[in-house]
């Protein structure tokens, strides 16, 4: 029975050789069990993410010798996110455009609404880039080394790569912006053909609608993995350098809230003052309930009834509020698709020592605007928006997402309030330009609670 003794000895040798790695995986299994039980207890998702962050920090500090083995769970999560991007972008954009049934009636209101929603998102992206550039956020942040260094293209090459060439090649190479442009072209073709031969495009539209709802379900499944990915990545990051990680997270929170505050005061209230020609303080007095509910609920969709009621209370006609408010929960979220992805891009670039050229800043802004079409309001939208934006730069690392995701719950409160405010600003401007604004109601003393 010598072979049994040899087999046992091999097993003992394996345990001794890999004891640290196995211990790390046993710890991960125990933590995953805790996170699963928190899920079964129906604990709020944001609290579960914060719990994963806290546990990851503790494990990283106490188990520094083996916590780097836990990074694999963060890598798996990022890979799932990457796998979703191309199919999600394709069906979401086509679905969003083809949902506009009455183009003639909504052309004026729709065009103006989309313009203001997207333009303020672009401004948010510019502010995010400037803030990240000035503060050098992410410098010296301990992130894993890259096997394939990022090599920026020249301006002309970068612009050419924005355009679609072969859908499947673009999908394989993760050329997301080309996928977005091609999807918009398909959506426009469907809308034109629907006006001429609606029966021909109905099967395709039904397929896209079904595919969209399937991808929403898949997205929800992947987002549920967030606490597990956060735990693994934060634990390994803390084990590498806890001081720099915490310092960067603290500065990141200050910077992104500072940028959102500037965007709110200068851009959003500036538009209310100088474009809508209204008293910004009176306007805030009328719409603040939607901002408060958005800040606390962290859901633009969940706040929609309050948003519409607040707009009506501020003098915006139901014709405009009922159209622009839902549209603003789907298109051009100022913070989620503008400020946030831009700052994440700068954090990642600084962390990996990547020197971006002017053309790449332009691409980030364009990608932020286009990525906001049709995907906003979905679960985990900000993460996917940032993923899409970073993916428009070939071979650009996505690891920076995992660090900022660890404080996602804290950031998302401010982001949601800014998103909702952006939608209400667009609705107010459109209402003023379309003579759909009741000035008497705007200055009335009737309280929001009495309205609803």
Long-range contacts (C-beta under 8 A, 24 or more apart in sequence): 20-65, 20-66, 20-69, 21-66, 21-69, 23-63, 23-66, 24-63, 24-66, 24-67, 24-69, 24-70, 25-69, 27-59, 27-63, 27-70, 28-70, 28-73, 28-231, 28-232, 31-55, 31-59, 31-231, 32-228, 32-231, 35-227, 35-228, 35-231, 39-224, 45-226, 46-298, 46-408, 46-409, 46-412, 47-409, 48-227, 49-226, 49-227, 49-230, 49-405, 49-406, 49-408, 49-409, 50-409, 51-227, 52-226, 52-227, 52-228, 52-230, 52-231, 52-234, 52-406, 53-230, 53-231, 53-234, 53-406, 53-407, 55-231, 55-235, 56-230, 56-231, 56-232, 56-233, 56-234, 56-235, 56-238, 56-406, 57-234, 57-235, 57-238, 57-242, 59-231, 59-235, 59-238, 60-234, 60-235, 60-236, 60-237, 60-238, 60-239, 60-242, 61-238, 61-239, 61-242, 63-235, 63-239, 64-239, 65-239, 67-235, 67-236, 67-238, 67-239, 68-236, 68-239, 68-240, 69-236, 70-231, 70-232, 70-233, 70-235, 70-236, 71-144, 71-232, 71-233, 71-236, 72-232, 73-228, 73-229, 73-231, 73-232, 73-233, 74-229, 74-230, 74-232, 74-233, 74-234, 74-236, 74-402, 75-233, 76-229, 77-222, 77-225, 77-226, 77-228, 77-229, 77-230, 77-232, 77-233, 77-402, 78-229, 78-398, 78-399, 78-401, 78-402, 80-222, 80-225, 81-222, 81-383, 81-384, 81-387, 81-398, 81-401, 82-174, 82-387, 82-391, 82-398, 84-215, 84-218, 84-219, 84-222, 84-384, 85-174, 85-176, 85-384, 85-387, 85-388, 85-391, 86-171, 86-174, 86-176, 86-179, 87-211, 87-215, 88-215, 88-218, 88-219, 88-375, 88-384, 89-176, 89-179, 89-180, 89-183, 89-371, 89-375, 89-388, 90-179, 90-183, 91-208, 91-211, 91-212, 91-215, 92-212, 92-215, 92-374, 92-375, 92-378, 93-180, 93-183, 93-184, 93-187, 93-373, 93-374, 93-375, 94-183, 94-186, 94-187, 94-190, 94-208, 94-374, 95-208, 95-209, 95-211, 95-212, 95-374, 96-187, 96-330, 96-331, 96-373, 96-374, 97-184, 97-187, 97-188, 97-190, 97-191, 97-373, 97-374, 98-187, 98-190, 98-191, 98-194, 98-205, 98-208, 100-191, 103-191, 103-195, 106-323, 108-434, 109-319, 109-320, 109-323, 109-324, 109-430, 109-434, 110-323, 110-327, 112-429, 112-430, 112-433, 112-434, 113-323, 113-324, 113-327, 113-328, 113-426, 113-427, 113-430, 114-327, 114-331, 114-332, 116-271, 116-332, 116-425, 116-426, 116-429, 116-430, 117-327, 117-328, 117-331, 117-332, 117-372, 117-422, 117-423, 117-426, 118-331, 118-332, 118-369, 118-372, 118-373, 120-267, 120-268, 120-271, 120-332, 120-334, 120-338, 120-422, 120-425, 120-426, 121-332, 121-333, 121-334, 121-337, 121-338, 121-368, 121-369, 121-372, 121-422, 122-338, 122-365, 122-368, 122-369, 123-263, 123-267, 123-334, 123-338, 124-259, 124-263, 124-267, 124-334, 124-335, 124-338, 124-339, 124-342, 124-368, 124-418, 124-422, 125-337, 125-338, 125-339, 125-341, 125-342, 125-364, 125-365, 125-368, 125-369, 126-342, 126-365, 127-259, 127-262, 127-263, 127-267, 127-338, 127-339, 127-342, 128-256, 128-259, 128-338, 128-339, 128-340, 128-341, 128-342, 128-343, 128-346, 129-342, 129-343, 129-345, 129-346, 129-361, 129-364, 129-365, 131-255, 131-256, 131-258, 131-259, 131-343, 131-346, 132-255, 132-342, 132-343, 132-345, 132-346, 132-347, 132-349, 132-350, 133-346, 135-251, 135-255, 136-350, 137-248, 137-251, 137-252, 137-255, 137-343, 137-346, 137-347, 137-350, 138-248, 138-346, 138-347, 138-348, 138-349, 138-350, 138-351, 138-400, 139-350, 139-351, 140-244, 140-351, 141-244, 141-245, 141-248, 141-347, 141-350, 141-351, 141-400, 141-403, 142-237, 142-240, 142-241, 142-244, 142-245, 143-237, 143-348, 143-351, 143-352, 143-397, 143-399, 143-400, 143-403, 144-399, 146-352, 146-397, 148-395, 149-395, 150-352, 150-354, 150-393, 150-394, 150-395, 150-396, 150-397, 151-395, 152-354, 152-355, 152-356, 152-357, 152-360, 152-393, 153-359, 153-394, 154-357, 154-359, 155-357, 155-358, 155-359, 158-357, 158-359, 158-360, 158-363, 159-359, 161-394, 162-363, 162-366, 162-392, 173-394, 174-391, 174-394, 175-391, 175-392, 175-394, 176-367, 176-371, 176-388, 176-391, 176-392, 177-363, 177-366, 177-367, 177-370, 177-392, 180-367, 180-370, 180-371, 180-373, 180-388, 181-370, 184-370, 184-373, 216-378, 216-379, 219-378, 219-379, 219-380, 219-384, 220-379, 222-380, 223-379, 223-380, 223-383, 226-380, 226-383, 226-405, 226-408, 229-402, 229-405, 230-402, 230-405, 230-406, 233-399, 233-402, 233-403, 233-406, 234-402, 234-403, 234-406, 237-402, 237-403, 245-403, 248-347, 248-403, 249-403, 249-404, 249-406, 249-407, 252-343, 252-347, 252-404, 252-407, 253-407, 253-410, 253-411, 255-343, 256-339, 256-340, 256-343, 256-411, 256-414, 257-411, 257-414, 259-339, 259-343, 260-335, 260-339, 260-414, 260-415, 260-418, 263-334, 263-335, 263-339, 263-418, 264-418, 264-421, 267-334, 268-334, 268-418, 268-421, 268-422, 268-425, 271-425, 271-429, 272-425, 272-428, 272-429, 275-429, 276-425, 276-428, 276-429, 276-432, 277-432, 278-428, 278-432, 278-442, 282-442, 282-443, 283-314, 283-428, 283-442, 286-310, 286-313, 286-314, 286-315, 286-442, 286-448, 287-311, 287-313, 287-314, 287-421, 287-424, 288-448, 289-448, 290-420, 290-424, 291-417, 291-420, 291-421, 292-417, 294-416, 294-417, 294-419, 294-420, 295-413, 295-414, 295-416, 295-417, 296-413, 297-416, 298-409, 298-412, 298-413, 298-416, 299-416, 300-328, 300-329, 300-333, 300-376, 300-377, 300-416, 300-419, 300-420, 300-423, 301-329, 301-377, 303-416, 303-420, 304-329, 306-452, 307-420, 307-423, 307-424, 309-448, 309-451, 309-452, 310-424, 310-448, 311-424, 311-427, 311-428, 311-431, 312-441, 312-451, 313-441, 313-446, 313-448, 313-451, 314-424, 314-428, 314-441, 314-442, 315-431, 315-437, 315-438, 315-439, 315-440, 315-441, 315-442, 316-427, 316-428, 316-431, 316-436, 316-437, 316-438, 317-431, 317-436, 317-437, 317-438, 319-436, 320-427, 320-430, 320-431, 320-434, 320-436, 321-427, 321-431, 324-423, 324-426, 324-427, 324-430, 325-423, 325-424, 325-427, 327-423, 328-419, 328-420, 328-422, 328-423, 328-424, 328-426, 328-427, 329-376, 329-377, 329-419, 329-423, 330-374, 330-376, 330-377, 331-372, 331-373, 331-374, 331-376, 332-369, 332-372, 332-373, 332-376, 332-422, 332-426, 333-372, 333-376, 333-377, 333-381, 333-385, 333-415, 333-419, 333-422, 334-418, 334-419, 334-421, 334-422, 335-414, 335-415, 335-416, 335-418, 335-419, 335-422, 336-372, 336-376, 336-381, 336-382, 336-385, 336-415, 336-416, 336-419, 337-368, 337-369, 337-371, 337-372, 337-375, 337-376, 337-381, 337-382, 337-385, 338-368, 338-369, 338-372, 339-415, 339-418, 340-382, 340-385, 340-386, 340-411, 340-415, 341-367, 341-368, 341-371, 341-382, 341-385, 341-386, 341-388, 341-389, 341-390, 342-368, 342-389, 343-404, 344-386, 344-389, 344-390, 344-400, 344-401, 344-404, 345-386, 345-389, 345-390, 345-393, 345-396, 345-400, 347-400, 347-403, 347-404, 348-390, 348-396, 348-397, 348-398, 348-399, 348-400, 348-401, 351-399, 351-400, 352-397, 354-396, 356-393, 360-393, 363-392, 363-393, 364-389, 364-392, 364-393, 367-392, 376-419, 382-408, 382-412, 382-415, 383-408
